[in-house]
């Protein structure tokens, strides 16, 4: 049944590419920071993670408030579109401040993706009783992409350098953006249905 839901398969493939592009970026940045600042590399890596999480929180709240009115697809395109930009920006400078600042964009992409994924799966599985199964399938795609990401990134760095690894991740992210833009339909229910549902939920006065 999951395979017969074409939008779910498309979303799963986009998710695979997104995490394939994204999962290796933070470790690569951590390696570059460790080379430049071996004594403070751990602290700087922790700062990158915490700062991105602090950015992710308000972004996720904003997405939660706008997902119905703006639609899922435009927001997803923003979240996916930030990833190739981020990958390219890493190649422009080896300065530690620059690398940490670019890493903050991870919070934007992660906040959008994390908030919208359950909504998209719920939209596609509405009325089927297979939400948990579909969510697990998407998580499997995500895990495959993330695990393959580190392997390829290591090979690229060893043979071609860090910039080649970043650009390869950016290319994979661009494929995900293109697939999302061309093949993925809008999954949000019609605005009239959302308004009607909210009106019915209000207690009678």
C-alpha positions in Angstrom: 0.0 0.0 0.0 2.9 2.4 0.8 4.4 1.7 -2.6 1.1 2.5 -4.3 1.1 6.0 -2.7 3.3 7.7 -5.2 3.7 11.0 -3.3 4.9 9.1 -0.3 7.6 7.3 -2.4 8.6 10.6 -3.9 8.9 12.2 -0.4 10.8 9.2 0.8 13.3 9.5 -2.0 13.7 13.3 -1.4 14.2 12.6 2.3 16.9 10.1 1.4 18.7 12.6 -0.7 18.3 15.4 1.9 19.9 13.3 4.6 22.5 12.0 2.2 23.5 15.6 1.6 23.1 16.9 5.1 24.4 14.2 7.5 28.1 14.5 6.6 28.2 18.4 6.7 28.5 18.8 10.4 31.2 16.1 10.8 33.2 17.7 7.9 32.9 21.1 9.6 34.0 19.6 12.8 37.1 18.1 11.1 38.0 21.4 9.6 37.6 23.1 13.0 39.8 20.5 14.6 42.5 21.0 12.1 42.5 24.8 12.7 42.0 24.7 16.5 42.9 21.3 17.9 42.7 22.3 21.5 39.2 23.9 21.3 37.7 21.7 18.6 35.3 19.8 20.9 33.9 23.1 22.4 33.5 24.6 19.0 31.7 21.5 17.7 29.4 21.6 20.7 28.7 25.3 20.0 27.7 24.5 16.4 25.2 21.9 17.5 23.7 24.0 20.3 23.5 27.1 18.2 21.7 25.2 15.3 19.2 23.8 17.8 18.5 27.3 19.1 17.8 28.4 15.6 15.7 25.3 14.9 13.2 26.0 17.8 11.7 29.3 16.6 11.7 28.0 13.0 9.7 24.9 13.9 7.2 27.1 15.8 6.8 29.4 12.8 6.3 26.4 10.5 3.7 25.1 12.8 1.7 28.3 12.6 2.0 28.7 8.8 1.9 25.1 7.5 -1.8 25.2 6.8 -2.0 28.8 5.4 1.2 28.7 3.3 1.0 25.0 2.4 3.5 22.2 3.0 5.4 22.3 -0.3 6.5 25.9 -0.4 8.0 25.5 3.2 9.6 22.2 2.3 11.2 23.9 -0.8 12.7 26.6 1.5 14.0 24.0 3.9 15.5 21.8 1.2 16.8 24.8 -0.8 18.9 26.0 2.1 20.9 22.8 2.1 22.8 23.3 -1.3 23.4 26.9 -0.4 24.9 25.9 2.9 27.1 23.3 1.2 28.5 25.8 -1.3 29.1 28.5 1.4 31.4 26.1 3.3 33.8 26.1 0.4 34.2 29.9 0.4 36.3 30.2 3.5 38.2 28.1 6.1 37.7 30.8 8.8 36.3 29.2 11.9 33.8 32.1 12.5 32.5 31.7 8.9 32.1 27.9 9.2 30.2 28.3 12.5 27.9 31.0 11.1 27.1 28.9 8.0 26.3 26.0 10.3 23.5 28.1 11.9 21.6 27.6 8.6 21.3 23.9 9.6 18.8 25.0 12.2 16.6 26.5 9.6 16.5 23.4 7.3 16.2 21.0 10.3 13.4 23.1 11.8 11.4 23.1 8.6 12.0 19.4 7.8 11.4 18.2 11.4 8.1 20.1 11.8 6.7 19.3 8.3 7.6 15.6 7.9 4.9 14.3 10.4 2.3 16.6 8.8 3.1 15.4 5.2 3.0 11.8 6.2 -0.3 12.4 8.1 -1.7 14.1 5.0 -0.8 11.2 2.7 -2.0 8.5 5.1 -5.3 10.2 6.2 -8.0 7.6 6.5 -5.7 4.6 5.8 -4.7 3.7 9.4 -1.1 3.3 8.3 0.5 6.5 9.7 3.0 4.7 11.9 4.0 2.4 9.1 4.5 5.3 6.7 6.5 7.2 9.3 8.7 4.2 9.8 9.2 3.9 6.0 10.3 7.6 5.8 12.6 7.1 8.7 14.2 4.2 6.9 14.8 6.3 3.8 16.3 8.9 6.1 18.6 6.4 7.8 19.8 5.0 4.5 20.7 8.4 3.2 22.5 9.5 6.4 24.5 6.3 6.7 25.6 6.4 3.0 26.5 10.1 3.5 29.4 9.6 5.9 30.9 6.8 3.7 30.9 8.9 0.5 32.1 12.0 2.3 35.1 10.2 3.8 36.0 8.8 0.3 35.7 12.3 -1.2 37.8 14.0 1.4 40.5 11.4 1.3 40.8 11.5 -2.5 39.7 15.0 -3.6 39.6 17.2 -0.5 36.9 18.9 1.6 35.6 21.3 -1.1 34.8 18.3 -3.3 32.9 16.6 -0.5 30.9 19.8 0.2 30.1 20.3 -3.4 29.0 16.6 -3.8 26.6 17.1 -0.9 25.3 20.3 -2.5 24.7 18.5 -5.8 22.7 15.7 -4.1 20.7 18.4 -2.3 19.9 20.1 -5.6 18.6 16.9 -7.0 16.3 16.6 -3.9 15.1 20.2 -4.4 14.4 19.5 -8.1 12.5 16.3 -7.4 10.5 18.0 -4.7 9.6 20.9 -6.9 8.7 18.9 -10.0 7.2 15.6 -8.7 5.9 16.2 -5.2 2.3 17.5 -4.9 0.9 19.8 -2.2 -0.4 17.5 0.5 -2.1 20.1 2.8 -5.9 19.8 2.9 -7.8 22.6 1.1 -8.0 25.8 3.2 -11.8 25.7 3.3 -11.6 22.2 5.0 -9.1 23.5 7.5 -11.3 26.5 8.4 -14.4 24.3 8.6 -12.6 21.8 10.9 -11.4 24.6 13.2 -15.0 26.1 13.3 -16.5 22.8 14.3 -13.9 22.3 17.0 -15.0 25.6 18.8 -17.6 25.2 21.5 -21.0 26.6 20.9 -21.7 29.9 22.6 
